[in-house]
Amino acid sequence: MSAADSPQTPATPSPEFPAGGFAQYRRILRHSVVYGLGNLASRLVGFLLLPLYTRVLTTQEYGVLAIVNVSLALLTTVLNVGMTSALFREYFRADSARSREHVIAGAFFFLTLVSAASAVAGWFSADAISRLLFGVADYIPHVRVAFVGLFFEIGLFTPRSLLRARELSGRFALVAAGRLVINLTLNIIFVAHLELGVFGVLLGNALSGAAMYIILLPTVLRRLRHGFSGTVLRRLLAFGGPLMPAML
């Protein structure tokens, strides 16, 4: 068993969990700042591209983009079912590397299943969804690419949470910065040069999510050696489910 996978308890201090009040506060502050900057990077895309959007997109297209983004945010919250918060709770309650791997496996398999099912359903129901949101069927391609992006966005919850749980804040920030660069580049290409409009924005978001998913997937796969535990998944859902209304 490696040092990173050894049980993390107050009785056996480690470099990741140093003893002493000041050291603990300093560790918390350092990681919190890095995680905060990492999360901020994902929101910088819209802000940095605002001049491009307002110059290239029409008022109608901007409205379409806003409706899609809000709809995806709500759907992401529902499909996540509070799993991220539940993962942290169960991960740090686990008393062995095997138990922690069951937590990661439960969250990963559940989120992969629900996101894949939603993406398939959204792809084949794109006509109805377009009519429901916009009153016309003109946005079927937009709906489909948005649901593809939704799959990768939800799929990133588990590897990003694992990086935070293992206190790999530097890697977390590097991934966030990498996605920011990819997203900016793709949006400039698709929106400014290829003039794909809202579809280009959604396509850039989906492709940047796919790139990060491919990069981070091995981080999770290495911790699925002991398989899936239905009992652990039930605990995750029992804790995370009640959090969903507040998140909405």
C-alpha positions as CSV (number, residue, x, y, z in Angstrom):
1,M,0.0,0.0,0.0
2,S,1.4,3.4,-1.0
3,A,1.6,6.4,1.3
4,A,-1.1,8.2,-0.7
5,D,-3.5,5.2,-0.2
6,S,-2.8,4.6,3.5
7,P,-5.6,5.3,6.0
8,Q,-5.7,9.0,6.9
9,T,-6.4,9.3,10.6
10,P,-5.5,11.9,13.2
11,A,-3.5,9.3,15.2
12,T,-1.0,8.8,12.4
13,P,0.0,12.2,11.0
14,S,1.4,12.3,7.5
15,P,2.8,15.0,5.1
16,E,-0.7,15.3,3.7
17,F,-2.3,15.7,7.1
18,P,0.4,17.3,9.3
19,A,-0.1,17.7,13.1
20,G,-0.5,21.0,14.8
21,G,-3.1,23.7,14.5
22,F,-1.1,26.3,12.6
23,A,0.1,23.7,10.0
24,Q,-3.5,22.6,9.5
25,Y,-4.8,26.1,8.9
26,R,-1.9,26.8,6.5
27,R,-2.6,23.6,4.6
28,I,-6.3,24.4,4.4
29,L,-5.6,28.0,3.2
30,R,-3.1,26.9,0.6
31,H,-5.4,24.3,-0.9
32,S,-8.5,26.5,-0.7
33,V,-6.8,29.3,-2.6
34,V,-5.7,26.9,-5.3
35,Y,-9.1,25.2,-5.6
36,G,-10.8,28.6,-5.7
37,L,-8.6,29.8,-8.5
38,G,-9.1,26.5,-10.3
39,N,-12.9,26.8,-10.1
40,L,-12.7,30.5,-11.2
41,A,-10.9,29.4,-14.3
42,S,-14.0,27.5,-15.5
43,R,-16.0,30.7,-15.2
44,L,-13.4,32.9,-16.9
45,V,-14.3,31.5,-20.3
46,G,-17.6,33.3,-20.6
47,F,-16.1,36.5,-19.2
48,L,-13.1,36.6,-21.5
49,L,-15.2,35.7,-24.5
50,L,-17.9,38.3,-23.7
51,P,-16.5,40.8,-26.2
52,L,-16.5,38.1,-28.9
53,Y,-20.0,36.9,-28.1
54,T,-21.5,40.4,-28.1
55,R,-19.8,41.3,-31.4
56,V,-20.5,38.1,-33.3
57,L,-23.7,36.6,-31.8
58,T,-27.1,38.2,-32.4
59,T,-29.5,39.0,-29.6
60,Q,-31.5,35.9,-30.4
61,E,-28.4,33.7,-30.5
62,Y,-27.3,35.0,-27.1
63,G,-30.7,34.2,-25.7
64,V,-30.5,30.7,-27.1
65,L,-27.1,30.3,-25.4
66,A,-28.4,31.5,-22.1
67,I,-31.4,29.2,-22.2
68,V,-29.2,26.2,-23.0
69,N,-26.7,27.0,-20.3
70,V,-29.3,27.4,-17.6
71,S,-31.1,24.2,-18.7
72,L,-27.8,22.3,-18.6
73,A,-26.9,23.7,-15.1
74,L,-30.2,22.6,-13.7
75,L,-30.0,19.2,-15.3
76,T,-26.4,18.7,-14.1
77,T,-27.5,19.4,-10.6
78,V,-30.3,16.9,-10.8
79,L,-28.2,14.2,-12.3
80,N,-25.3,14.7,-9.8
81,V,-27.7,14.0,-7.0
82,G,-25.4,15.5,-4.5
83,M,-22.8,12.8,-5.3
84,T,-19.8,15.2,-5.0
85,S,-20.5,16.1,-1.4
86,A,-21.4,12.4,-0.6
87,L,-18.1,11.3,-2.1
88,F,-16.0,13.5,0.1
89,R,-18.0,12.4,3.2
90,E,-17.6,8.7,2.5
91,Y,-14.0,9.0,1.3
92,F,-12.7,10.5,4.5
93,R,-14.9,8.2,6.7
94,A,-13.3,5.1,5.0
95,D,-10.7,3.3,7.1
96,S,-8.8,1.5,4.3
97,A,-7.6,2.0,0.7
98,R,-10.1,-0.7,-0.4
99,S,-13.0,1.2,1.2
100,R,-11.9,4.4,-0.5
101,E,-11.8,2.7,-3.8
102,H,-15.3,1.4,-3.3
103,V,-16.4,5.1,-2.8
104,I,-14.7,6.2,-6.0
105,A,-16.1,3.3,-7.9
106,G,-19.6,3.9,-6.7
107,A,-19.6,7.6,-7.6
108,F,-17.9,7.0,-11.0
109,F,-20.2,4.1,-12.1
110,F,-23.3,5.9,-11.0
111,L,-22.5,9.2,-12.7
112,T,-21.3,7.5,-15.8
113,L,-24.5,5.5,-16.1
114,V,-26.9,8.5,-15.5
115,S,-24.9,10.9,-17.8
116,A,-24.7,8.3,-20.6
117,A,-28.4,7.5,-20.3
118,S,-29.2,11.3,-20.3
119,A,-26.9,11.9,-23.3
120,V,-28.6,9.1,-25.3
121,A,-32.1,10.3,-24.3
122,G,-31.2,13.9,-25.2
123,W,-29.8,12.9,-28.6
124,F,-32.9,11.0,-29.7
125,S,-35.3,13.6,-28.1
126,A,-33.5,16.6,-29.5
127,D,-36.5,17.5,-31.7
128,A,-38.9,17.6,-28.8
129,I,-36.5,19.4,-26.5
130,S,-35.8,22.1,-29.1
131,R,-39.5,22.7,-29.6
132,L,-40.0,22.8,-25.8
133,L,-37.3,25.3,-25.1
134,F,-37.5,27.4,-28.3
135,G,-40.8,26.7,-29.9
136,V,-39.1,25.5,-33.1
137,A,-37.1,22.5,-34.3
138,D,-34.2,24.6,-35.6
139,Y,-31.9,23.9,-32.7
140,I,-31.7,20.1,-32.9
141,P,-27.9,20.1,-33.5
142,H,-27.4,22.5,-30.6
143,V,-29.4,20.3,-28.2
144,R,-27.5,17.2,-29.3
145,V,-24.0,18.7,-28.9
146,A,-25.1,20.2,-25.5
147,F,-26.1,16.7,-24.2
148,V,-22.7,15.3,-25.4
149,G,-21.0,18.0,-23.4
150,L,-23.3,17.2,-20.5
151,F,-21.9,13.6,-20.5
152,F,-18.3,14.8,-20.2
153,E,-19.2,17.5,-17.6
154,I,-20.8,15.0,-15.3
155,G,-18.1,12.5,-16.0
156,L,-15.5,15.0,-14.7
157,F,-17.1,15.2,-11.2
158,T,-15.4,12.0,-9.9
159,P,-11.8,12.6,-11.1
160,R,-11.9,16.3,-10.1
161,S,-13.3,15.3,-6.7
162,L,-10.6,12.6,-6.3
163,L,-7.8,15.2,-7.0
164,R,-9.3,17.4,-4.2
165,A,-9.7,14.5,-1.8
166,R,-6.1,13.5,-2.3
167,E,-5.1,17.2,-1.9
168,L,-3.5,17.4,-5.3
169,S,-4.4,21.0,-5.6
170,G,-1.5,21.8,-8.0
171,R,-2.7,19.2,-10.5
172,F,-6.3,20.4,-10.0
173,A,-5.3,23.9,-10.9
174,L,-3.2,22.7,-13.9
175,V,-6.2,20.8,-15.3
176,A,-8.5,23.8,-14.8
177,A,-6.0,26.1,-16.6
178,G,-5.6,23.6,-19.4
179,R,-9.3,23.4,-20.0
180,L,-9.5,27.2,-19.9
181,V,-6.9,27.5,-22.7
182,I,-8.5,24.7,-24.8
183,N,-12.0,26.2,-24.4
184,L,-10.8,29.7,-25.3
185,T,-9.0,28.5,-28.4
186,L,-11.9,26.3,-29.6
187,N,-14.4,29.1,-29.1
188,I,-12.3,31.6,-31.0
189,I,-11.9,29.1,-33.9
190,F,-15.5,28.0,-34.0
191,V,-17.2,31.3,-33.3
192,A,-14.9,34.0,-34.8
193,H,-13.3,32.1,-37.7
194,L,-15.8,29.4,-38.7
195,E,-18.8,31.6,-37.7
196,L,-20.7,28.7,-36.2
197,G,-22.5,30.9,-33.7
198,V,-24.1,29.3,-30.7
199,F,-23.4,25.8,-32.1
200,G,-19.7,26.7,-32.1
201,V,-19.8,27.8,-28.4
202,L,-21.5,24.5,-27.4
203,L,-19.2,22.4,-29.6
204,G,-16.1,24.1,-28.0
205,N,-17.4,23.4,-24.5
206,A,-18.1,19.8,-25.3
207,L,-14.7,19.2,-26.9
208,S,-12.8,20.9,-24.1
209,G,-14.8,18.7,-21.6
210,A,-13.9,15.6,-23.7
211,A,-10.2,16.5,-23.7
212,M,-10.2,16.9,-19.9
213,Y,-12.2,13.7,-19.4
214,I,-9.7,11.7,-21.5
215,I,-6.8,13.2,-19.5
216,L,-8.3,12.6,-16.1
217,L,-9.9,9.2,-16.7
218,P,-6.8,7.1,-15.8
219,T,-6.8,8.8,-12.4
220,V,-10.1,7.1,-11.6
221,L,-9.5,3.8,-13.5
222,R,-6.4,3.1,-11.3
223,R,-8.7,3.1,-8.3
224,L,-11.3,0.6,-9.5
225,R,-9.3,-2.5,-8.8
226,H,-11.7,-3.7,-6.0
227,G,-14.8,-3.2,-8.1
228,F,-18.2,-1.8,-7.2
229,S,-20.1,-2.0,-3.9
230,G,-23.9,-1.6,-3.8
231,T,-23.8,-0.8,-0.1
232,V,-21.4,2.1,-0.6
233,L,-23.5,3.5,-3.5
234,R,-26.6,3.4,-1.3
235,R,-24.8,5.4,1.3
236,L,-23.7,7.9,-1.2
237,L,-27.2,8.4,-2.6
238,A,-28.8,8.5,0.9
239,F,-26.5,11.3,1.8
240,G,-26.4,13.2,-1.5
241,G,-30.0,12.9,-2.5
242,P,-31.5,15.2,0.2
243,L,-28.9,17.9,-0.8
244,M,-30.2,18.2,-4.3
245,P,-33.2,20.5,-3.6
246,A,-30.9,23.0,-1.8
247,M,-28.4,22.9,-4.7
248,L,-31.2,23.6,-7.2
